[in-house]
Amino acid sequence: MASILVVDDEIGIRDLLSEILSDEGHTVEAAENAQQAREIRMQYQPDLVLLDIWMPDTDGVTLLKEWAGAGQLTMPVIMMSGHGTIDNAVEATRIGAMAFLEKPIALQKLLRAVEQGLSKPAPKSRADLVAPPAVKAVPEPPPPLIAEQSFPLDRPLREARDDFERAYFEFHLAREGGSMTRVADKTGLERTHLYRKLKQLGVDWGRSGRKGALAQPSTSEDGPSQT
């Protein structure tokens, strides 16, 4: 299970949330003010924080902003308040909080928010957004395509069409490694129609350079069975 930090200046709220989350199998640390929250966060690196907005020394929104600005918002944070406003919720979300729970917190809402928070990646801090790590792009190797084709247009339509279809099927056979199942799927043809078309065009198919497979169909998964 997860490690969760509960930050609230009311001992009754801390104890209740700690008991509920412990019963769910989580490891819970509790802090009554922002300074304790800072120390516990540095020591235990919690997977999720439940953070009260109204606290006597430093309020929760200010602490959240501090973590975000220092690049320390490496865990999901759920804000809590019994006197919160829409403005508080919007500001906390803008800074990086993932949810806002209003006190008194219903059990199902609490557990659902915790579950959702633990299933999502941690929010990016402002430091990450300002200076993201440089990532060198590695180009993907090109697929094994056939040579580029040119089609003279000063000839009968049937001949030009046959040349185009031959190049078209050779392209897909090369890209799919000779798999007739995948070629049929890519080209949208029934396999029996595909075999007939390849034979008509004189296109050889097969893996590992096998030739003449149309003349002597195999019984493999990519060839028709003999009847």
C-alpha positions as CSV (number, residue, x, y, z in Angstrom):
1,M,0.0,0.0,0.0
2,A,1.0,3.7,0.0
3,S,2.6,6.1,2.4
4,I,0.3,9.1,3.2
5,L,0.9,12.3,5.0
6,V,-2.1,14.0,6.8
7,V,-1.6,17.7,7.6
8,D,-4.2,19.3,9.8
9,D,-4.1,21.4,12.9
10,E,-7.1,19.7,14.4
11,I,-6.1,16.6,16.3
12,G,-9.5,15.0,15.9
13,I,-9.3,15.3,12.1
14,R,-5.7,13.9,12.1
15,D,-6.6,10.9,14.2
16,L,-9.8,10.1,12.3
17,L,-8.1,10.3,8.9
18,S,-5.1,8.3,10.1
19,E,-7.4,5.6,11.5
20,I,-9.4,5.3,8.3
21,L,-6.4,5.2,6.0
22,S,-4.5,2.8,8.3
23,D,-7.5,0.4,8.2
24,E,-7.2,0.6,4.4
25,G,-3.6,-0.7,4.7
26,H,-1.8,2.5,4.2
27,T,1.1,3.8,6.2
28,V,0.1,7.2,7.7
29,E,2.2,10.1,9.1
30,A,0.5,13.1,10.6
31,A,1.6,16.7,11.0
32,E,-0.2,19.5,12.9
33,N,1.4,22.4,11.0
34,A,3.4,23.4,8.0
35,Q,6.8,23.0,9.6
36,Q,6.1,19.4,10.7
37,A,4.8,18.7,7.2
38,R,8.0,20.0,5.6
39,E,10.1,17.8,7.9
40,I,8.0,14.6,7.4
41,R,7.9,15.2,3.6
42,M,11.7,15.4,3.5
43,Q,12.1,12.3,5.7
44,Y,9.5,9.9,4.4
45,Q,8.8,11.1,0.8
46,P,5.1,10.2,1.0
47,D,3.1,8.9,-2.0
48,L,0.2,11.3,-1.3
49,V,-0.5,14.3,1.0
50,L,-3.9,15.3,2.5
51,L,-3.4,19.0,3.2
52,D,-5.7,21.3,5.2
53,I,-6.0,24.9,3.9
54,W,-6.6,26.8,7.2
55,M,-3.6,26.3,9.6
56,P,-2.3,28.8,12.2
57,D,1.3,29.3,11.0
58,T,1.4,28.7,7.3
59,D,-1.8,28.0,5.4
60,G,-2.1,25.0,3.1
61,V,-2.2,26.9,-0.2
62,T,1.0,28.8,0.8
63,L,2.7,25.5,1.7
64,L,1.6,24.0,-1.6
65,K,2.9,27.0,-3.5
66,E,6.2,26.6,-1.6
67,W,6.6,23.0,-2.6
68,A,5.7,23.7,-6.2
69,G,8.1,26.6,-6.5
70,A,11.0,24.5,-5.0
71,G,10.4,21.6,-7.3
72,Q,9.2,19.5,-4.3
73,L,5.7,18.8,-5.5
74,T,6.6,15.2,-6.4
75,M,3.5,13.6,-5.0
76,P,-0.3,14.1,-5.5
77,V,-1.8,16.6,-3.0
78,I,-5.5,16.6,-1.9
79,M,-6.6,19.9,-0.3
80,M,-9.1,19.9,2.6
81,S,-11.1,22.7,4.2
82,G,-14.2,23.3,6.2
83,H,-14.4,26.9,5.2
84,G,-13.0,26.8,1.7
85,T,-14.3,28.8,-1.2
86,I,-14.3,28.3,-5.0
87,D,-11.4,30.7,-5.2
88,N,-9.4,28.5,-2.8
89,A,-10.1,25.4,-4.8
90,V,-9.3,27.1,-8.1
91,E,-6.0,28.5,-6.8
92,A,-4.9,25.2,-5.2
93,T,-5.7,23.3,-8.5
94,R,-3.8,25.9,-10.5
95,I,-0.7,25.5,-8.3
96,G,-0.8,21.7,-8.6
97,A,-3.4,20.1,-6.2
98,M,-5.2,17.2,-7.7
99,A,-8.5,17.4,-5.7
100,F,-10.4,19.5,-3.1
101,L,-12.4,17.9,-0.3
102,E,-14.8,19.9,1.8
103,K,-15.1,19.0,5.5
104,P,-16.8,17.1,7.0
105,I,-15.4,14.6,4.5
106,A,-17.7,11.7,3.6
107,L,-15.9,8.4,3.9
108,Q,-16.5,7.3,0.3
109,K,-15.4,10.6,-1.1
110,L,-12.2,10.4,0.9
111,L,-11.4,6.9,-0.2
112,R,-12.2,7.6,-3.8
113,A,-10.0,10.7,-3.9
114,V,-7.1,8.8,-2.3
115,E,-7.5,6.0,-4.8
116,Q,-7.6,8.3,-7.7
117,G,-4.6,10.3,-6.4
118,L,-2.5,7.2,-6.0
119,S,-3.3,6.0,-9.5
120,K,-2.2,9.2,-11.2
121,P,1.3,10.5,-11.8
122,A,2.5,13.2,-9.6
123,P,1.9,16.8,-10.8
124,K,4.8,18.6,-12.5
125,S,6.2,21.4,-10.4
126,R,6.8,24.9,-11.7
127,A,10.5,24.2,-11.7
128,D,9.9,21.2,-14.1
129,L,7.8,23.4,-16.3
130,V,10.4,26.2,-16.5
131,A,13.4,24.0,-17.1
132,P,12.4,20.6,-18.4
133,P,15.2,18.0,-18.8
134,A,16.6,17.9,-22.3
135,V,15.7,14.8,-24.2
136,K,17.6,13.9,-27.3
137,A,15.2,12.6,-30.0
138,V,16.2,9.3,-31.4
139,P,14.8,8.7,-34.9
140,E,12.9,5.5,-35.4
141,P,14.5,3.1,-37.9
142,P,12.6,3.2,-41.2
143,P,10.4,0.1,-42.0
144,P,11.7,-2.2,-44.7
145,L,10.0,-0.6,-47.6
146,I,10.4,-1.5,-51.3
147,A,12.1,0.9,-53.6
148,E,10.2,4.0,-54.8
149,Q,8.2,3.2,-57.9
150,S,7.4,5.3,-60.9
151,F,4.4,4.6,-63.2
152,P,4.5,5.9,-66.8
153,L,1.1,7.2,-67.8
154,D,1.4,6.9,-71.6
155,R,0.0,3.4,-71.8
156,P,-3.3,1.5,-71.4
157,L,-5.1,1.9,-68.1
158,R,-5.1,-1.9,-67.3
159,E,-1.3,-2.1,-67.6
160,A,-0.7,1.0,-65.4
161,R,-3.2,-0.3,-62.9
162,D,-1.6,-3.8,-62.7
163,D,1.8,-2.2,-62.1
164,F,0.4,0.0,-59.4
165,E,-1.3,-3.0,-57.7
166,R,1.8,-5.1,-58.0
167,A,3.9,-2.4,-56.3
168,Y,1.1,-1.9,-53.7
169,F,1.0,-5.5,-52.6
170,E,4.8,-5.9,-52.7
171,F,5.0,-2.9,-50.4
172,H,2.7,-4.4,-47.8
173,L,4.3,-7.9,-48.1
174,A,7.7,-6.3,-47.4
175,R,6.4,-4.3,-44.5
176,E,4.6,-7.2,-42.9
177,G,7.4,-9.7,-43.3
178,G,5.4,-11.8,-45.7
179,S,2.6,-12.5,-43.3
180,M,-0.5,-13.0,-45.4
181,T,-2.7,-12.6,-42.4
182,R,-1.5,-9.1,-41.6
183,V,-1.4,-8.1,-45.3
184,A,-5.0,-9.2,-45.7
185,D,-5.9,-7.1,-42.6
186,K,-4.0,-4.0,-43.9
187,T,-5.4,-4.1,-47.4
188,G,-8.9,-5.0,-46.4
189,L,-9.1,-8.1,-48.6
190,E,-10.4,-11.6,-47.8
191,R,-7.4,-14.0,-47.7
192,T,-8.8,-16.1,-50.6
193,H,-9.2,-12.9,-52.7
194,L,-5.7,-11.8,-51.7
195,Y,-4.1,-15.1,-52.8
196,R,-6.0,-14.9,-56.1
197,K,-5.0,-11.3,-56.6
198,L,-1.3,-12.0,-56.0
199,K,-1.3,-14.9,-58.3
200,Q,-3.0,-12.9,-61.0
201,L,-0.4,-10.2,-60.7
202,G,2.5,-12.6,-60.5
203,V,3.6,-11.4,-57.1
204,D,5.7,-13.9,-55.0
205,W,5.2,-13.9,-51.3
206,G,6.6,-15.6,-48.2
207,R,9.0,-15.1,-45.3
208,S,12.8,-15.6,-45.6
209,G,12.8,-15.3,-49.3
210,R,10.6,-18.2,-50.2
211,K,9.4,-18.1,-53.8
212,G,6.8,-19.7,-55.8
213,A,4.5,-20.2,-52.8
214,L,1.5,-19.2,-54.9
215,A,2.1,-22.1,-57.2
216,Q,2.4,-24.5,-54.3
217,P,0.4,-23.2,-51.3
218,S,1.7,-24.2,-47.9
219,T,-0.4,-25.4,-44.9
220,S,1.1,-22.8,-42.5
221,E,-1.0,-20.2,-40.8
222,D,-0.2,-17.7,-43.6
223,G,-1.1,-20.0,-46.4
224,P,-4.3,-21.7,-47.6
225,S,-4.7,-25.3,-46.9
226,Q,-4.9,-27.9,-49.6
227,T,-8.3,-29.3,-50.3
